[in-house]
Amino acid sequence: MQISRILSLSSARRLGSTRFLFSTPPGTPLIPRTKLPELPPPPLVSLFTSAVQSITQADIDHYVAPLYERNWRVFMEMPNLVLSDDSLERGARNVPMLGKKFWFLRGRAAATFLTDLVDFVGQEEHEPRITLFLGRMKQHVIVRMHTLRTTGETDDLDEANVRPGLSARDLRLALLLENHFQDKYVRSKQALPLLEMLRKPDVPDLTGIRIWHDSGIARATELLKADEDWAPSPLARSPLPPPPDLADADTVCTDADLDTFLRPLYIRGWHAAFLPILGKDKLYAQTLCLTGFFRFTSFAAAIAFVRAVVAFPWYKQDTAELHFLIDAQTVRAQLVYPPDHRALTLGNLRAALRIEQLFDAEFVGSARMSSVHPYRNVHQPASVQELREMRETPLRVFHLKHNSKMAWTARR
């Protein structure tokens, strides 16, 4: 999971790179934004390939450029899972995404935005990829979208010409969300407004997007080699134990606690690990994460589950930041603890058990049960010592490659 976690964080930084606060020097000329265009017409589906035409350079100039002025970006990403014929598949797909990070002042507003998103998804019949981040100081929702089957400008109906790409479906959903976000959340001061522009953003052309796509496929294939040891978790689901008492939240777990509370979560697709995550000092640190995986029968059910989890900020009792990734009618729920957490506590397990209990009590009827989970079994330490070694033995190559480079950049 380290690889997909790092990719997700990398994408989040790219999407949020323009969201920073600064003071504009007096007399600095500000550039007005281009008015957002009307929605493009829905794309026609090919009767031969069941695909739609990808965007053209004219689409980029007319639709994507104004979105870039509002912090939308085109980038490449490797989705974690693909839902195909009711089964989850993993594949080396490096696909172009159109996405934006929406910043909110309160977690409740971010959760409400997810509910609004369900309406747009139903209207457009186009499901995006969603990341919800609820931290101690920041709340944001990242929306990323692409079209699974698109054809190029050559009108070649051969199946070899069909690939993941961007289409009018993505442009329509992006424009709808941007207008809705500004009208409902920014005007009511529930979200951060756009900063004034000092210069026009650089918008990639169609040739550049295609080069990104082709060059990233080989890299995606290489990254998946790390999953060779991955194996699906068993389907059997043992009963959940009662969660530990809140009074014992700060108690450090023993091996007996892992057997009592963590193993039932393992069987249900959870894992506990120290993962390299970017910290406040802009360097990666081994950070405690408890991660669960859930499948649903619809995008709306996945959103409803996320909203139910965050209805009350109970997770803040455990000093956790809460991340959700909604993709292919699946939800990855992740409790992330600051790097000063050096050991797993009963409070950490209490939080994970509460999420799993909520799923059992209210959402099993709208969920798909499967033996396929996107986490390798090596992320399921069987003892306190194994978990401690995971933290004390960092990924040396990763830290040398990324932290040294970042520290050198910061000194310049």
C-alpha positions in Angstrom: 0.0 0.0 0.0 3.0 2.3 0.4 3.2 2.8 -3.4 -0.5 3.7 -3.9 -0.4 5.9 -0.8 2.6 7.8 -2.1 1.0 8.2 -5.5 -2.1 9.6 -3.9 -0.1 12.1 -1.8 1.9 13.2 -4.9 -1.3 13.8 -6.8 -2.7 15.8 -3.9 0.3 18.1 -3.8 0.1 18.7 -7.5 -3.6 19.6 -7.2 -3.0 21.9 -4.2 0.2 23.5 -5.4 -1.5 26.8 -6.2 -3.4 27.0 -2.9 -1.1 29.1 -0.7 -1.6 32.3 1.1 0.5 35.3 0.3 0.3 39.1 0.4 0.2 40.9 -3.0 2.6 43.8 -3.2 0.8 47.2 -3.7 0.4 48.1 -7.3 0.8 44.5 -8.6 -1.4 44.1 -11.7 -3.9 41.3 -11.2 -5.2 39.3 -14.2 -9.0 38.8 -14.4 -10.2 35.3 -14.9 -11.9 34.1 -18.1 -15.6 33.5 -17.7 -16.5 29.8 -17.5 -18.1 28.5 -20.7 -21.4 26.8 -21.1 -21.5 23.0 -20.7 -20.3 21.0 -23.8 -22.9 18.7 -25.2 -22.9 15.1 -24.0 -20.6 12.9 -26.1 -21.9 10.4 -28.5 -21.1 6.8 -27.7 -19.7 4.7 -30.6 -21.9 1.7 -31.5 -18.8 -0.2 -32.5 -16.4 0.3 -29.5 -18.7 1.7 -26.7 -16.3 4.5 -26.5 -16.5 8.3 -26.8 -14.2 10.8 -28.5 -11.4 12.2 -26.4 -11.0 16.0 -26.0 -9.5 18.0 -28.8 -7.1 20.9 -28.7 -10.1 23.2 -29.3 -11.7 21.7 -26.1 -8.6 22.4 -24.1 -8.5 26.0 -25.3 -12.2 26.6 -24.7 -13.0 24.5 -21.6 -9.8 23.4 -19.8 -8.0 26.8 -19.9 -10.7 28.6 -17.8 -10.7 25.6 -15.4 -7.0 26.0 -15.0 -7.5 29.5 -13.9 -9.6 28.1 -11.0 -7.0 25.6 -9.9 -8.1 22.6 -11.9 -5.2 20.5 -13.3 -4.6 17.7 -15.8 -2.1 15.0 -14.5 -1.4 11.3 -14.8 -2.3 8.8 -12.1 -2.5 5.1 -11.6 -5.9 4.2 -10.1 -5.7 1.6 -7.3 -8.6 -0.6 -8.4 -10.8 -1.1 -11.4 -14.4 -2.4 -11.0 -15.0 -4.8 -14.0 -17.9 -7.2 -14.2 -18.5 -7.0 -10.5 -14.9 -7.9 -9.7 -12.0 -5.8 -8.6 -8.9 -5.8 -10.8 -5.5 -4.3 -10.4 -3.6 -3.2 -13.5 -0.8 -1.0 -14.8 -3.0 1.8 -16.1 -1.5 5.3 -16.2 -4.4 7.5 -17.1 -4.9 11.2 -17.6 -7.0 12.8 -14.8 -8.8 16.2 -14.6 -9.0 17.2 -11.0 -9.1 19.9 -8.3 -8.6 20.2 -4.6 -11.6 22.0 -3.0 -10.7 23.7 0.4 -13.3 24.0 3.1 -13.3 25.9 6.4 -15.2 23.1 8.3 -15.4 19.3 7.9 -19.2 19.4 7.9 -19.1 21.6 4.7 -16.7 19.1 3.1 -19.1 16.2 3.9 -22.1 18.1 2.6 -20.2 18.7 -0.7 -19.9 15.0 -1.1 -23.7 14.7 -0.9 -24.1 17.3 -3.5 -21.6 15.4 -5.6 -23.9 12.4 -5.7 -26.6 14.4 -7.4 -24.2 15.6 -10.1 -22.9 12.1 -10.6 -26.5 10.7 -11.0 -27.3 13.5 -13.4 -24.2 13.0 -15.6 -23.9 9.2 -15.1 -20.2 9.7 -14.6 -18.4 8.6 -11.4 -15.2 10.5 -10.4 -12.5 9.5 -7.9 -12.8 11.3 -4.6 -10.4 11.9 -1.7 -11.7 13.4 1.5 -9.2 14.8 4.0 -10.3 15.8 7.5 -7.3 17.1 9.5 -6.9 19.0 12.7 -6.5 22.3 10.8 -7.4 21.6 7.2 -10.3 20.1 5.4 -10.4 19.4 1.6 -12.0 17.2 -1.0 -10.0 16.2 -4.1 -12.1 15.3 -7.2 -10.4 13.5 -10.1 -12.1 12.2 -13.2 -11.4 10.4 -16.4 -13.3 8.5 -19.1 -12.4 4.8 -19.2 -12.9 4.3 -22.9 -12.0 7.1 -25.4 -11.0 7.2 -29.0 -8.6 9.7 -30.7 -9.1 12.2 -33.4 -8.4 9.6 -36.1 -11.9 8.1 -35.9 -10.2 4.7 -36.0 -12.8 2.2 -34.7 -10.1 -0.5 -33.9 -10.1 -1.6 -30.3 -6.4 -0.8 -30.1 -7.3 2.9 -30.5 -9.4 2.8 -27.3 -7.7 4.0 -24.1 -8.5 5.8 -20.9 -8.6 9.6 -21.5 -10.5 12.8 -21.0 -13.8 13.5 -22.8 -16.8 15.9 -22.7 -18.1 13.9 -19.7 -15.2 15.0 -17.6 -15.5 18.6 -18.8 -19.2 18.7 -18.1 -18.8 17.4 -14.5 -15.9 19.7 -13.8 -17.9 22.8 -14.9 -20.9 21.8 -12.9 -18.9 21.2 -9.8 -16.9 24.5 -10.1 -20.1 26.6 -10.5 -21.8 24.8 -7.7 -18.8 25.2 -5.4 -18.5 28.9 -6.0 -22.3 29.6 -5.7 -23.0 27.5 -2.6 -19.8 27.3 -0.6 -17.6 30.2 -1.4 -20.4 32.8 -1.4 -21.6 31.5 2.0 -18.0 31.6 3.3 -18.0 27.9 4.0 -15.0 27.5 1.7 -11.8 29.4 0.8 -12.2 31.8 -2.1 -9.9 31.8 -5.2 -6.8 33.9 -4.9 -6.2 36.8 -7.3 -4.2 35.7 -10.3 -0.7 37.2 -10.8 -0.2 35.4 -14.1 -2.0 32.9 -16.3 -1.4 29.3 -15.5 0.4 27.1 -18.1 -2.1 24.8 -19.7 -0.7 21.7 -21.4 -1.6 21.1 -25.0 -3.0 17.8 -26.4 0.4 16.6 -27.6 1.8 17.1 -24.1 -1.0 15.2 -22.5 -0.4 12.2 -24.8 3.3 12.2 -24.2 2.6 12.1 -20.4 0.3 9.2 -20.9 2.6 7.1 -23.0 5.7 7.8 -20.9 3.9 6.9 -17.7 2.7 3.5 -18.7 6.2 1.9 -18.4 6.6 3.5 -14.9 3.2 2.2 -13.8 4.2 -1.3 -14.9 7.5 -1.0 -12.9 5.6 0.1 -9.8 3.3 -2.8 -9.9 6.2 -5.2 -9.6 6.2 -4.5 -5.9 2.8 -6.1 -5.6 4.1 -9.6 -6.7 3.8 -10.8 -3.1 0.2 -9.5 -2.7 -2.5 -12.1 -2.0 -6.2 -11.7 -1.3 -7.4 -11.8 2.2 -9.8 -14.6 3.3 -13.5 -14.1 2.9 -14.4 -15.4 6.4 -15.5 -12.7 8.8 -15.1 -13.4 12.5 -17.3 -11.5 15.0 -16.0 -8.1 16.1 -15.0 -7.8 19.7 -16.4 -5.0 21.9 -14.1 -1.9 21.5 -11.7 -1.0 24.3 -12.9 1.4 27.0 -12.3 5.1 26.3 -10.5 5.3 29.7 -7.9 2.9 28.3 -7.3 4.8 25.1 -3.7 5.8 25.9 -2.7 2.2 26.8 0.0 0.8 24.5 -1.1 -2.4 22.9 0.4 -5.8 23.8 0.5 -8.9 21.6 -2.7 -10.1 23.4 -4.4 -6.9 22.4 -3.4 -7.4 18.8 -4.9 -10.9 18.9 -8.1 -9.7 20.5 -8.8 -6.4 18.5 -6.6 -6.3 15.4 -6.9 -9.8 13.9 -10.7 -9.5 13.4 -10.0 -6.3 11.5 -7.3 -8.0 9.4 -9.7 -10.6 8.2 -12.1 -7.8 7.2 -9.5 -6.1 5.0 -7.8 -3.7 7.4 -4.1 -3.3 8.0 -1.8 -1.5 10.4 1.5 0.0 9.2 4.0 2.8 9.5 4.0 4.4 6.1 6.2 7.3 4.8 4.0 10.4 4.7 4.9 14.0 4.2 5.0 15.9 7.4 4.8 19.6 8.4 8.6 20.0 7.9 8.1 19.0 4.2 10.0 15.7 4.8 8.7 12.2 4.8 8.4 10.4 8.2 7.3 6.9 9.2 3.6 7.6 10.2 1.2 5.2 11.9 -1.8 4.4 9.7 -4.8 2.1 10.2 -6.5 1.5 6.9 -9.8 -0.3 6.0 -11.3 -1.3 2.7 -15.0 -1.4 1.8 -17.0 -2.3 -1.3 -20.5 -1.0 -2.1 -23.2 -1.5 -4.7 -23.3 2.1 -5.8 -21.4 5.4 -5.6 -24.2 6.9 -3.5 -23.9 4.1 -0.9 -20.1 4.7 -0.7 -20.7 8.5 -0.1 -23.4 7.8 2.5 -21.0 5.5 4.4 -18.3 8.2 4.5 -20.9 10.8 5.6 -22.0 8.5 8.4 -18.5 8.1 9.7 -17.8 11.8 9.8 -21.2 12.8 11.2 -19.6 13.4 14.6 -15.9 14.3 15.1 -15.3 11.3 17.4 -12.1 10.5 15.7 -10.5 13.7 17.0 -10.6 12.1 20.5 -7.9 9.8 19.2 -5.9 12.7 17.7 -6.4 11.1 14.2 -6.6 12.7 10.8 -9.2 10.9 8.7 -8.7 10.2 5.0 -11.1 8.6 2.5 -10.5 7.5 -1.0 -13.7 6.7 -3.0 -12.9 4.8 -6.2 -14.8 2.3 -8.3 -17.5 2.0 -5.7 -14.9 1.3 -3.1 -13.9 3.2 0.0 -10.5 3.2 1.6 -10.8 4.7 5.1 -7.5 5.6 6.7 -6.8 6.9 10.3 -3.5 8.7 10.2 -1.6 9.7 13.4 1.1 12.3 13.8 4.7 11.1 13.7 5.1 11.4 17.5 2.9 8.3 17.8 5.6 5.6 18.2 3.3 2.7 19.2 -0.2 1.4 18.6 -2.6 2.2 21.4 -6.0 0.8 22.4 -7.5 4.1 21.4 -6.2 3.7 17.8 -7.9 0.3 17.6 -11.0 1.7 19.2 -11.4 4.2 16.3 -10.9 1.5 13.6 -13.4 -0.8 15.4 -16.0 2.0 15.5 -15.8 2.4 11.7 -16.1 -1.3 11.1 -19.0 -1.6 13.5 -20.8 1.2 11.7 -20.4 -0.6 8.4 -21.7 -3.8 9.9 -24.7 -2.2 11.6 -25.9 0.1 8.7 -24.2 -0.7 5.4 -23.8 -4.4 4.9 -27.0 -4.5 3.0 -25.7 -2.1 0.4 -22.2 -3.6 0.2 -20.5 -6.2 -1.9 -18.6 -8.9 0.0 -15.4 -10.0 -1.7 -12.2 -11.8 -0.9 -10.3 -9.1 -2.9 -8.5 -6.4 -0.8 -5.9 -4.1 -2.2 -3.4 -4.6 0.6 -0.6 -7.1 0.8 -0.4 -9.4 3.8 3.0 -8.1 4.7 1.2 -5.0 6.0 -0.4 -7.1 8.7 2.1 -7.3 11.6 1.3 -10.2 13.9 3.1 -8.8 16.9 4.1 -5.5 18.6 7.7 -6.2 17.7 6.9 -6.6 14.0 5.1 -3.3 14.0 7.9 -1.6 15.9 10.5 -2.8 13.4 8.4 -1.4 10.6 8.8 2.1 12.1 12.4 1.7 13.1 13.5 0.4 9.8 12.6 3.2 7.3 12.7 2.8 3.6 16.3 3.9 3.2 16.2 4.3 -0.5 13.0 6.3 -0.4 14.2 8.6 2.3 17.6 9.2 0.7 16.0 9.9 -2.7 13.2 12.2 -1.6 14.1 13.7 1.8 17.6 14.6 0.8 16.3 16.3 -2.4 13.6 18.2 -0.5 16.0 19.3 2.3 18.5 20.6 -0.4 15.7 22.4 -2.1 14.6 24.1 1.1 18.1 25.3 1.8 18.4 27.1 -1.6 
